Amino acid sequence: MFGIGMPELLIVLVIMLIIFGAGKLPSIGAGLGSSIRNFRKAVAEPQTESEKSIPKEID
């Protein structure tokens, strides 16, 4: 996973816990998850009609 091992993940988690506190971590995780989900959905959607009508350059 991006070359990050378990010790590095634990260090990042502890730093986030210190900075944001235990109460904010679930909302931060939910926001991150929903943004990733929306990004994947936008990438997977077919092109809209306006994007299809734009001619592509031919080499």
C-alpha positions as CSV (number, residue, x, y, z in Angstrom):
1,M,0.0,0.0,0.0
2,F,2.1,2.9,-1.3
3,G,5.2,1.4,0.3
4,I,3.9,2.3,3.8
5,G,4.2,-0.4,6.4
6,M,2.3,-0.9,9.7
7,P,4.8,1.2,11.8
8,E,4.4,4.2,9.5
9,L,0.6,3.9,9.6
10,L,0.6,3.8,13.4
11,I,2.8,6.9,13.6
12,V,0.5,8.8,11.2
13,L,-2.5,7.7,13.2
14,V,-1.0,8.8,16.5
15,I,-0.1,12.2,15.0
16,M,-3.6,12.7,13.7
17,L,-5.0,11.7,17.1
18,I,-2.8,14.3,18.8
19,I,-3.7,17.1,16.2
20,F,-7.4,16.5,15.7
21,G,-8.5,14.6,18.9
22,A,-10.5,11.4,19.2
23,G,-13.8,13.1,18.6
24,K,-12.9,14.5,15.1
25,L,-11.3,11.4,13.6
26,P,-14.6,9.6,12.7
27,S,-15.9,12.7,10.9
28,I,-12.6,13.1,9.1
29,G,-12.6,9.5,8.0
30,A,-16.2,9.8,6.8
31,G,-15.4,12.9,4.8
32,L,-12.4,11.3,3.2
33,G,-14.4,8.1,2.3
34,S,-17.2,10.1,0.7
35,S,-14.8,12.2,-1.3
36,I,-13.0,9.1,-2.6
37,R,-16.4,7.5,-3.4
38,N,-17.5,10.6,-5.3
39,F,-14.2,10.7,-7.2
40,R,-14.5,7.1,-8.3
41,K,-18.1,7.6,-9.3
42,A,-17.2,10.7,-11.4
43,V,-14.3,8.8,-13.2
44,A,-16.6,5.8,-13.9
45,E,-19.4,7.8,-15.4
46,P,-19.7,7.9,-19.2
47,Q,-19.0,11.2,-20.9
48,T,-21.8,13.7,-21.1
49,E,-23.2,14.8,-24.4
50,S,-21.3,18.1,-24.4
51,E,-18.0,16.2,-24.0
52,K,-19.0,13.8,-26.9
53,S,-19.7,16.7,-29.3
54,I,-16.2,18.1,-29.0
55,P,-14.1,16.9,-31.9
56,K,-10.9,15.2,-31.0
57,E,-7.7,16.2,-32.8
58,I,-6.4,13.7,-35.3
59,D,-2.7,13.4,-35.6
